[in-house]
Amino acid sequence: MKKVLYFISAQSTAGVELALENKEDEVSILLLQNAVYCGTKKCSEVANAIKENKKVYVLKEDVELRGIQSLLLDGIEMVDYNGVIDVTFAQDTIVNF
């Protein structure tokens, strides 16, 4: 099983939906820029990803810039820029969405 990171920067659930379709690999999702809004309690797709034990990360600086820390779903891990690098290099494949 390979590790696949879905690197999502657009405020759209399409990338998360694509990640949810991948049942064969160890999937992680990284939400950056406006995609961090998908990590809030209003986004059922990310909630489903967490329920399916997929790792979901958000860029801390983007979350703080938008002031949505208290709105994030439980189970999401905030990472800084160094954490993004660590998460990225731990993967076999990256899907940029």
NORLIN-V325720 format. One record per residue. RES is the residue in one small letter. PHI is phi in whole degrees, 0 to 359 (none if undefined). Layout:
# NORLIN-V325720
res=RES phi=PHI
res=RES phi=PHI
This chain:
# NORLIN-V325720
res=m phi=none
res=k phi=264
res=k phi=265
res=v phi=237
res=l phi=254
res=y phi=264
res=f phi=263
res=i phi=244
res=s phi=240
res=a phi=266
res=q phi=280
res=s phi=214
res=t phi=273
res=a phi=301
res=g phi=295
res=v phi=292
res=e phi=299
res=l phi=297
res=a phi=298
res=l phi=293
res=e phi=288
res=n phi=280
res=k phi=257
res=e phi=266
res=d phi=247
res=e phi=276
res=v phi=259
res=s phi=235
res=i phi=234
res=l phi=242
res=l phi=258
res=l phi=233
res=q phi=50
res=n phi=289
res=a phi=294
res=v phi=299
res=y phi=297
res=c phi=291
res=g phi=274
res=t phi=274
res=k phi=295
res=k phi=274
res=c phi=256
res=s phi=290
res=e phi=295
res=v phi=291
res=a phi=300
res=n phi=295
res=a phi=299
res=i phi=295
res=k phi=298
res=e phi=273
res=n phi=63
res=k phi=275
res=k phi=281
res=v phi=237
res=y phi=240
res=v phi=231
res=l phi=283
res=k phi=306
res=e phi=298
res=d phi=290
res=v phi=294
res=e phi=294
res=l phi=301
res=r phi=266
res=g phi=66
res=i phi=246
res=q phi=308
res=s phi=286
res=l phi=263
res=l phi=291
res=l phi=292
res=d phi=294
res=g phi=99
res=i phi=269
res=e phi=257
res=m phi=274
res=v phi=232
res=d phi=270
res=y phi=299
res=n phi=295
res=g phi=295
res=v phi=300
res=i phi=297
res=d phi=299
res=v phi=298
res=t phi=296
res=f phi=285
res=a phi=275
res=q phi=258
res=d phi=270
res=t phi=221
res=i phi=236
res=v phi=250
res=n phi=267
res=f phi=231
